[in-house]
């Protein structure tokens, strides 16, 4: 179990690193210019990878970012195949990661509560 976990973890980290670089340097699609990958989870059989991302493009651009990433998935998978030495390159599934956004909103709410508490 421990050995398999560490291998899956290494594969996830390598995919994360390579995809981040590919998105930053190789993709020319302006819809995905402000994307940051937050995590990669690879299935036990390495057939699928959930790639979690955030975007600074704003909520109104979120659908466009998702379409851009979905459109680029086959190119990114092909490029991963050239960079990573594993039997099967997983199918890439991009998932928006709202945790950063939620954290920012919660921090803002806490700041507002502290300010109003000091005023009273």
Secondary structure, 3 states (H helix, E strand, C coil): CHHHHHHHHHHHHHHHHHHHHHHHHCCCCHHHCCEEEEEEEECCCCCEEEEEEEECCCHHHHHHHHHHHHHHHHHHHHHHHHHCCCCCCCEEEEEECCHHHHHHHHHHHHHHHHHHHHHC
